[in-house]
Amino acid sequence: MKLQSLLDFRSSTSFAYFLVLTRYSFLGSSFSTTTTTTTTTTTTCSSSIFSIRGNSCFKTSTKSSTKMTFLSMASSSMSDKSVTPASNNDAVYEEKTDPYLWLEDVESKESLNFAKEANDLCLSVLGDPTKSSTGTYQKVLNILESDDRIAYVTKYGVNEDGEPILYNLWKDSNNPKGLWRKTTMDSYKTSDPQWETVLDVDRLAEQDGISWVWKGSTSLPKNIDPVSTAKGGKIVTRTLLSLSRGGADATYLKEFDLVRQEFVTEQEGGFVLPEAKTRASYKSRDVLYVGSDFGPESLTDSGYPRVIKEWVRGTKIEDAPVVFQGEKTDVSVSAYTSDQRLRGGPIYEIRSRSLTFYTTQKWVRRIQYEHLLAPDDPARSGVGDPEEFRKLDVQDDAGVTFVGKWMIVSLRSDWEPVPGGILYNTGSLLYTDADSFLDRGKEHCQYIVLFQPTDRTAYDGYSISKNYFILSTMDNVKSKLEFYKLGDEGFEYVGGDKEAKIRAMEVGAIDPTENDELWLYSSGYTEPSSLAIGDASKDLLNSEDSEEDMDRYLVESLKSLPEMYDAKDLVVTQKFAVSKDGTEIPYFVIAKKELTLDGDNPTLLYGYGGFELSLGPKYIASVGVSWLEKGGVYVEANIRGGGEFGPTWHQAGLKSKRHKCYEDFIAVSEDLIANKVCRPETLAARGGSNGGLLMGMMYVSSPDLFGAIHCAVPLLDMKRYHKLLAGASWMAEYGDPDSSDWEQFLHKYSPYHLIDESNNRYPPMLVTTSTRDDRVHPGHARKMVKKLWDLGKGKNWPVYYYENMEGGHGGAADAKQSAFMTALAYDFMWEALSTRSKK
């Protein structure tokens, strides 16, 4: 999913994008081979996202049957609380009978002792990945710290000499926490750019005595910065840095001066806030929109900001006025501006309440630049008050953004703005004149359809350059780009890709305030990542005879990752399985060209199926060295609940329909077995976060279908998930356990309550999590494992547990931790399957 699609139909719900970006950070650390900077230069409230794609893990060295028996027996000798759990075959499980609630106390002495002793036990049985003869750890670490990685950059205006300046966060063996550094565009284009360090995060961590993890930067837009204007309006002077202790979502906010290259202290009026799940962005140079933990009643039940303050430089945050607030039951609130003066529009000031994860109410007004300033700023003298906010009269589940004079609407349900008029379908992308909508109402507007989905196509997001709108869509989970020129009369189609392709193609404007140049990021399952510069203003319509689509908008190829593993004999194929209700479920298979279909191939199936997130082609170097080079088969299942076919695909797996996600995953598994790619004994399954819930359900519902399971940073206790950390924000996805939802459907997919005590065999399972995960509570994993150990004494229930003490929801805080967890998982799964394979 493209970032702009999050800004679009996730509607800038400050918390909103939090769910999805983690998936990409996981790809960056354990699947892909790039180190990206999460810097943003927008004025919207940024956040991160819930989902992962495999980053925690285990390792093996001796026969798994011996290990499994040992671990089951040894668990009883651990020094954690000893309990005799009640038999729990009844899914309607009362909280008061739960003997494992003590493990929800994240940092209690007893809980940490449980985690530490479980870790020691796990490594004593499975072995230390850093010392394994498989070499997986070192191979993955070499990928994550390779100097051959593409240093992805963000443009931060120009320097004093007028040269474009590019920033990058770089991590390697010498700088595991990262160097925030900069170079010029001309230098970046060379094979050996000359970098200047702006901030050494490792040195900062040592100075502060805190294990800092970089969480991104939100810069002051140069078009609202008088200091930049005085220097030609092209220099970015300030930014807000977010730094986390050990990788948690909660961050410290520190303002940074990019000219002096140092923090702006509180004594000199710098914006500084303590640890919290803060959302902040510049309204002007001396005013911030801030949502944070300001004390009692300032957070929602989900743990995100409930109130927004306007904080003026030089004043105390305690004295900052509250300008907007939501309800405790909301997920989050946000406030931000969208400056569209460059494209002929006004400055839009927007406030929003995220009622649920998928529904948002917005209020908008058009303002002048002077209205961005502090109330007592002399520049506001003589300037009238801004117009009143108007509530946007769109469906709560629609996404709205502004581009120039136009208002763009993305639909997650059918919309009929004029009663009895045209019905616009779910998944469509429309635009209309913003002034007409705000002044005259939705009934008096003309709507133009940019995209209307079919059963197999979906809107995937968009990017904007100075004069162009680049639309990204998916056709059968293959990507396609279309280009439109922005104008006073609307969006004019000027060309694009002829056909959708199995690839990842990400597009982003280099500087949307200056020109139409684009960053073009491309990769595939076996195609190393590449970076090029494109130009949306190229004459695309008159270059339709180009052999390659990308050639028509390509200007210059810049960087290309070398092959990080041997993929010469591998092929990528798309196949379809038929789910229980007859729906075709696509999945991708990466395997050797001459794969022997004898059921004996160690096969790893990955799935997610939630939050409208799409799986698709990414360069999978860690999977390559950990699995494919050994002769394994790697599979990704595009099950319902994801976004591969738009909102309808996602909604088909919501709440009471969640069983369809699990039926889809089972259908793909059975299709692989039916086609003799593998047998149950040679099939492993892997997923994390929402995918960890998927793994938990596979474990309890289909134990005979898999030879090994890796369940990472999972949700597992669906009776209490909404009371743990950010869990309340996901009730629109899963349901409300305190309502009739529990009796009607939720109890049917709560793995913690579905363990069958009469079952004598469950497949080997590795459960991993992070103590510092403040998104999905580590209590889910701890409780599930402890319960399995207690109920499984004397049975063939081999369960392994490892809890990383840092890392947040990503499961690891640096490259060494990522390599450790990745090697642990892949070696564990490979050995579990290979002991049953004849190969």
N, C-alpha and C positions, 0 to 999 in steps of 0.2 A: 504494500500500500504506500502510495506517495505521501510525503509529509503534508503537502497542501490539502490532501483529502481529509487529513485529520483536522487541519485548521478550518476546513469547510464543514463537513457534516458532523464533526465532533464539536463544532460551533464555539471554539475558543473558550471552552468551559474551564479555564485555568487548569483544573485537575484533568480536564478531558483528555488531552493527548497522553497523559501519564500511562495509560494502559498499553499503548502500542509500541512506544519507542524502545521499551526494554527488549522486545523481541529483536530489534535491530542491534541493540548493544550486545545481546547474546550472540547474534550472528557474528558481530565484530570480534568478540573475544574467543569464541570457541569454534565457529564454523568458517567464517571468512578469514581473509588474511590481511585485512586492512585495519589501520588505526585511524579513526576519524575524530575530528573535533566536533563536539556537540554545540559549538558556538551558534548562536542565533542573532540576527540583527533585526528581527521584527519587533514591533511594539506590542504585540499580543502577549498575554501572560502565558509563558511556556511551562511545560511540565514533561513528565515522562509517561510510560505506559506499561500495562500489565500483560505479560506474556513472555514466554521464553522459548528458545529453540535450542535446547540442549546445552547446558553449560556445567552441570555438576556431575560428579562421577566416581567410578571405582576401578579396582585392578585385581588381577588374579595370578596365582603362580602354581598351585597344586591342584589336584583333582577336586572338582567342586563338591562332589558328594561328601568327601571328608570334611571340607570346610563347613558345609551346611550343617552337618550333624554337630560339629564342634560349637558352632555359633549358637544353635538352639540350646545346647546344654550349658554353655558358658554364661548365657544371659542371666541365669538365675543367681550367679555369684556376684553380680554387679552390686555396687553399694547404693543404688537408688532405692526409693521406697518399694517395699515388697507388699503386694496386694494379691488377694484372691478374687479375681473379677467374677461378677455374676455372669451366668450364661446369658448370651445376648443374641439369640437367633431372631428375636422380635425386633423388626426394624424400627418400630415406634419406641425410641429409646429415650428415657427421661434423663435430663441433665443431672439431676440430683443423685442418680445411681452411677455416674461416671467416676470411677476411682482414679482417673488419670488427669484430672483438672490441674493438679499441681504442676504438670509439665507446661502449662500455659504461662506460668510466671517466667518470662524469658530469661532473666538474669539472676534468678534465685540460686543460692548455693546448691540446692538439691538438683535443680534442672541442669545447671552447668556441669555438675558432677556426672549426671546421667550422660550428657553429650560427650564429655571428655572420655569417660570410661568406654562408651560405645565406640568412639573413634579409635581408641587404643585397641579394643577388641577386634574391630573391623580390620585394622591394618595388620594385627597379629595373625589373622586368619587369611586375609586376601593378599597381604604383602604391601609394601610401600611402593607406589608407582615410580617414585624417583630412583628406585634401586632395581626395578624389574628388568629381566632379560629381554622383554618384548621391545624395549626402546621407545614405546609409545610416548612416554612423558617427554623425552628429549626431542622427539620429532615434532610434537605439537608445540613445545616451547620454542623450537627453532622457527616455526612458522609465525608464532605470535610476536617474536622479537626480531624477525628477519629485517635486515636493512633494505631488502628488496620490496618491502611493502610500499604501497602507494601512500604518500603523505597527503591525505585529502585536506583541503584548505577552505577557508572562508575569507572573502574579501572584506577588509575593513578600511574602505576609502583609499586615500593616497597618502604618501609621506610628504615631507616639506618640499621635496623636489618634484612633486606631482606624479610620482611613480605609484602604480597600484600596489597596495600592501596586502599580503595574504598571510593569514594566521593558521597555525596547525598545532594540535596537541600530539606529541610524539612520545611513545613509551618503548623502551627497549631494556636490555639487561642491565645497563648502567643507570637507567632512569625508569624504574618500574611504575612510579606514580605519575611520571610524565613531565615533559618540558613543553611549556606553552611558548611558541616561538613564531617568528615572522620572517618573511623574505619578500622580495619584489616579484612581480609577475615575470619580468624578463629572466631573473635568476631561476625562478621556479620551472621555467620551460627547459632549462638545461638538465643534463643528466646528473649534475652534482650541485644542487642549489646551495647558496650560502645563507645559512640560518642565523638569526640573532635571537638569543634567549630572552624572553620577556618575563617569564616566571618559571622558576624551578620548583615544582610541586614537592619533590623529594626533599629538597633543602628546607622548604617551608614546613613540611611535616616534622623534620628533625628539630627545627627551631622552636616550633610550637608544642612538640611532644604529643602530636595528634596524628593518627594514621589517616591523613587526608586522602580523599578520592575525588578527583575532578568530576563535577556534575554539570559544567557548562557555563556559558556566558551570554548575557543579554545586553546588547550594546545600546548606547544612546544614539538614536537616528540622527544623522548629520543635518537633516532638513529642519530639525527643531532645536538645534544646538547653536546659540549665538556665537560661541567661541569658534565653532567650525565655520559658521557663516562669515565671520570676520577674516577667515583665512581662505576664503574662496568657496566654502560650503562643501568641500569634498574630503575633509579630514574627520575621522571618528576619534573623539577625544576621551570618552568615558565608557565604562562597561560595569555591569554587575556580575560578579563571580559567585558561583554556588559551589561550595565545598562540603563534602560529607565525611562524617566519621565512619571509616570502615566500609563505605559503600551504601549506607542506608539512604532511603528516599529523603529523610529529613536533612536539611542542609543549613550551613551558616551562610549568610549573605554578606559580601564584602565588596565595596565599590573600589574600582581600580582605575587609575589614571593612565591611559595609553600613551600619552605624550611623555610623561615623566617616567613611565614604566614602574610604578609603585602604587601600593594601596593608598587610598585617601582615608586618613585617620578620622576618628570621631571628633577629635579636637579641631580639625580643620573643616568640619561639616560633612564628613563622609557618611554615606548611608551604610550602616552596619547593623546586622540583626543576629541574635543567637540562634541556636539550632531549633528548627521547626520545619514543617512542610509548607514553606513560604512560597508564595507566588508574587513576583514583583516585576514591574516594568516602568520605564520612564514615561511620564506624561509630558514633561519638559525637562530641561537640564536640572532644574532645582525642585522638581516635584515628582514623587513616585506614587503609582498605584501600588498598594501593598495589602495582601491578604496573608495573615500569619496567625500564630498562636499568641493572642494578646491577653490571654487570661480566660477566666470562666465565660462560657457562652460564646466564645469567639470562633469555635470550630464546629463543624457539622458532626453528626453521628459517625460519618465516615472518616473523620480526622482531618478534613481539609477546611480551608478558610470559609467561614460563614459571613464575615464582614470584610468590607474593603475600606481602607483609609487612604486619604491623600496626605502624604507625608512631605512637608516642606523642609528643604535643606536648612540645617541649623536649629531645628526644633526637636523636641523629644517625641519619640514615637507614641508615648503615652498621651501626648497632647494633640496628636493628629486627629482631625475630625473623621468620623465615620460618614462616608458618602453613599454607601450602599450596603444592604444586608439581605440575607436570605433566611430560610428557616432551618432549624436544627435537623430536620428530616431531609433537607436537600443534600446533594452530594458535595457541591461546592458553589462558590460564586466567583465572578471575575469582573474586571473592568479594564478597558484598553481603548486605544484609538487606532484608527485606520486612516492614514494621511493619503488622500487620493488627488491632491492638488496637481501633481505632476501629470496626471492623466485626464485633467479637466473636471475633476470632481472636487468635493469639499473635504474637510476633515470630519470623519465620523467618530463620535464618542459612543462607546457601546458598553452596556452593563448587562450581565447575564446571570441567571440562576440555573444551575444544572439540577433539575428536579430529580432525575435519575441519570443513569449512565448514558441513556439514549434520548432523553428529552430535556430541552432547554427553553427557557423563556428569555427573550431579549428586549432591551429598551435602547433606542437609538436617538441621537440628535446630531444635527450638523452645527459645527462650531467654527470660530475663527482661530487663528494661531494664538491671539492674545488670551483666549479662554483656557489655553494650556498652562498658563503661567500661574504663579502663586497669587492669591487674592490681593496682596499688598504690593505686588510688583508695579513699579511706576508705568511700565508699558501698557498696563490695563486701564490707565486713567482715560476717561472719556469713551471707553468701549462699553457698549450696552451688554446687558445680560444675554447669555445664550438662550436659544429656544428651549422649550420644555422637552423632556424625554418622551418618546412615543413608543408604546409597546408594539413590537413587530407582529402584525396580524398574519402569522403563518402557523402551521402545525408545530406543536412542541417538538416533534421528532425530525423536523426539517433543519438542514444546515443553511446558514446565510452568511455570505461575505460580500464585500463591496470592492468593485474594480472600476476606477474612474467614476463615471456617472451611472454605472450599472450595478444592480443588485443581483447576485447569483444565488440560486436556490437549488439545493440538492434534496431529493425526496427519499424518505425511508418508508413512506406509505402513500397511497393514492391521494391526490389533492384536486379539489374542485373549487378554485378561488371564486368563481361566479356560479352561484346555485343554478343548476340546469345547464351550465355551460360545458366547456371542454374539461374532461377528466385527464389529469396528468398522472402517469403511472409511477408506481414505486420504482426507485432506482434511477429516475430521470434527472437530468441536469438542465435547468432553465435559467434564463436571465430576463430582466425587465428594467425599465427606467426607474432608478431609485427615487428621484423626486416625485414622480407620479405615484409611486407606491406609498411614500410617506405622507404626501399632501392630499391625495385623492382617494386612497384606499385600494385594496387588492382587486376590487370589482371593476376598477376603471383603468386597468393596465393591460398592455399587450405583452404576452409571454412568448419568448422564442425558445424552442427546444434545441439545446446543443447536443444532447445525447438521450436516447431512449433505449433501454435495454431489451434484449431478447432473453430467451430461456438460457442461453449459453454465453451472453456477453454482460459485462458489468463496467460501470464507471469506477475508475481507480484513483482519481485525483487530478490535479492540475498544477501547473507552474505559470508564473507571469514574468515576462521581461518588461522592458520599458513600453513596448508597443504591441506585444504579442501575448496570446493566451495559448498555452500548450496543454492539450487534453490527453490524458492517459486512460486507456481502457483495456479491458481484458476480454479475450475471445477464447473460450475453452481453456482458461488459465494461461493463455499466451498474451504477451504484451503488445500494445500498439499505440503509436503517437499520432496526433493530429494537430495542425497548427492553424490558428485563427489570428487575423490582424484586428486589433482594437480600433474602433472608430466611432464617430459621432452617431452613425446610423446603426451600429451594432457590431457583431463579430463576423468577419469575412473569412471563410475557409480559404486557405492558400496552399494546402497540401499536407502530406504526411506519409506514414508507412502504408505500403500497398497491402501487406499481409501481417497478421499477428505472428509472433515468433516465440519459441521456447527460450526465453532469456529474461534477465532482469535489466530493464532500461530505466534508469532514474535520470530526471532532468531537473536542473535548477538554474535560475538566473545567476550569473556571476555578480552583477550589480543592477537590480531592476530599476534603479533611479538614473542610470547612466546610458545604457545601451541595450541591445538585444542579444548579447553574447550569452552562451549557455555552457554550463558544465554538463557533460554527457557521461554518465556512469553506466558501464555495461558489464555483464558477467552471465555465466550459465553454470549449470551443475558441474560441468567439466571444462568450462571456458574460463580461464583466469580473468580477473577483474581488469578493466581498462578505463582510462580517463581521457576524454577528449574535449576540445572546445568546439561548440557549434554556434550557429548564428540563425536565429529565427527569421531574420529578414532576408535570407537568401531566396532566390526566385524558385521556390519549390515546384510550382505548377509547371514551369518550363524545363524541369529536370526530371520528369517522370520516367525517362528512359534509363536512368541510372540503375545499374545492376543491383546495388545494395541500397536499401531504404536510407540507412544512416549517411550514405555518401551525399545525399541531397541537402542535408543541413550540417554536415561536418565541415569544420574549418581547419582543424589541426589536431592530430593525435599527440597526446602529451606523455602519458605514462601507461605502462602495461606490466602487470604482475607476471613474473616468469611462472612456469608450471611448478607448482609446489609438491606435486606427486605425479606418479606415472599414470596417465589417463589414456594412453594411446590405444589401448584395446577396449576401452569402455564406450558404451553407447547409452544414450538417453531415450527412453521410449515412454509415451503416454498411453496408459491403458484405462479400462473402465470396468468396475465391478458393479453388480446389481445388488442394491440393498434390500432389506426385508420387504419394504413397501413398493419395490419395483423401480426406485430411483437409481439412475446411473451415477456412480461415484468415480470421478477421475482420480488417477494416481500416477505418479512418475516413478519409473524404475531406472536405476543406474547400475549397470552390470556389464560383464564382459560380452563382447560380440558373440562369441561362440559358447554361450552359457549352456551347460548340460542340464537339461530339465529332468533331473532324477530325484528331486526333493531333498538333495543333500547339501544345498548351498546355504551357508550361514547368512541369514537375511535379517536386516534391521529395518523395522517399520516405524516411521516417525509420524505423529499426529498432534493436532492442537484442537481445532474445531470449536472456536468460541470468539466472542467479542468482535465479530465481523472482520477478523484478521485473515489475510490470505497467505497461504504458503506458495512458494514458487521458486524458480531457478535462482540460486545464489551459488557462488563458487564455494565449494565445501572442502577446503583444504584439510581441515582437521579430520573430517570423515574420510577423506582420501587416504591419509597416512594411517589412520586408526582402523579402517575397515576395508576400503575398496582395494588398496594395494595388497591386502592379505587374501584377496579372492572373494570377499564378501559381496553381497548385493544390498544396495541401499534403496529404500522406498519412502516416498512421501505421499500421504493420503490427504486429498482435498475434501475432507468430510464436511457435512453440514454443520452450521454454527460458525463457520468461517465466512470470508467475504469474497470467495472466488467467483461467485455469480451474483454478487450484490446483496442488498438488504433481504431479499426473499430467501436466499440461501442461508443467511444468518438466522432469520426469524423462524426458519423451519426447524431449528434446534433449540429454541428458547424454552425455558421453564418446563411446562408439562410435556413439551416435545423433545426434551433433551435426550431421551432414549434413542432418538434417530441418529444422533452423533455417534453413539456407541454401536448401534446396529451398522452404521456405515463403516466404522473401523473394523468391526468383525467381518463385514462383507469383503473388504479389501484383503484381510488376513486369509479368509477362506478361498478367495480367488487366487492368491499366491500359492496356496497349498494345492488347490484343484489343478493349477497349471504346472505343478511339480517344480516350481521355483524352490520351494522349501517344504519341510514338514513342520508340525507343531514343535518338535524337538529342536529344529534348526531355525526357528523364528523368534526373534527378540522384538520387543516393543519399547519405545522410548517417548517420553513427553514431560513437559514441565509446566508448573503453574496451573492454568486451566488444563493443560495437557497432562499435568500430574494427577488431576482428578480423573481424566480419561484413563490414565494408567491404573489408578486405584480401582476403577470400575472393571477394567479388563482383568485385573487380578482376582477380584471377588466373583465376577460373573462368568468369566471364560478361562478358568485356570488351566484347562486342558488344551488351550489353543496356542500357548506360548512356552518357549523353552527358557526365557529370561525376560525380566522387566526392569527398566530403570525409571523410577518415579522421582522427579526432581522438583524441589520447592513447591510441594503440592498443596491443594485444598483437598481435604479428606473428610473432615467432620462438618457436614452440611447442616447440622442442627445448630451449631454455634458459630459458623463462619462469619455471620453478620455482626457478631460481637467482638471479633478479633481484628484489630488494626483497621485496614481500609475495607474490610469485608462488607460493611453496610452499603458501600457504593456499587456493589455488584448484584444487588437484589433484582434489578431489571433484567439481568441475565439468567439468574438461577431461581429466584422466587424468595418469598419471605418465610423463614422457618417459624415465626411467631404467629403466622396466620394458618388458614386451612391448607395452604400450599404444602405444608409438611405432610399432612395426612394424605393429601391427594396425589402428590408426585415426588416431592423432595426426598422423602425417606427412601425412595426407590433408587436414588443415585447418591447415597451417602456411604461411601466404602467403609468408613469407620464403624458403621452400624450394620454392615452386611457381611461381616466375617462369619463364615459357616464353621462352627466349632466341631461339627461332625465330619468335616472334610479332612481326610488323612493326607492329602497332598495339595500344596500350592506351588507354583513355579518359583524358582529362585528370584528374589527381588532385592534390588538395591534402592534404598530411599536416601535422598540427600537433601540438605537444606542449609540455611545460613542463620547463625545467631543474629546477625545484623539485618536480616530481612524484615523491614518494617512495612511491607506491603502484604505478603501472604505470611501469616504467623507461623513460626517454626513449630508451634504447638501441634499443628496438624500432623506433621511428620513424626514428631516425638511420640505423641499419643498412639498413633497407628502402630508404630514399631513396638512400643512397649506392650500394647495389647496383644499383638501377634506373638510376641515372645512368650507372654504369659499363657495365652490360650493354646499355643502350639507346642508346649513342652511334650516331648515324646512323639511328636509327629514330624512328617516330612514337610516342614514349613521354613525353608531356609530364607532368612531375612537379614539383610546387611544394612547398617546405618552409618552415615557419616555427616557430621554437621560442621561446616566451615565456620570459624569464629568471626570471619569478616565476609564482606562481599555483597551485602544487601540482596535484593531479589535476583540479581544477576548471578549470585552464587559464588563469586570470586572478586577480589579487590584488585588483583594485578595479574600479570601474565603467568607468573609461576603458579599462583593459585589456580588459575584457569587451566593450565596444562595439567596440574595435579588432578583436578576434578575430572577433566576430560579423559585422561589416561585411565583413571580409576574406573570410570563407567565403561569405556570401550573394551578394556582388557577383561573386566568382569563379564560383560555380555559375550565377548568372543570365546572365552574359555568355557562358559556355560554351554554355548552351542557346539563348539568344536569337540567337546567330549562326547557329544551324541552324533556328530557327523562322521561319515565313513571316509571323508576326504582327509 
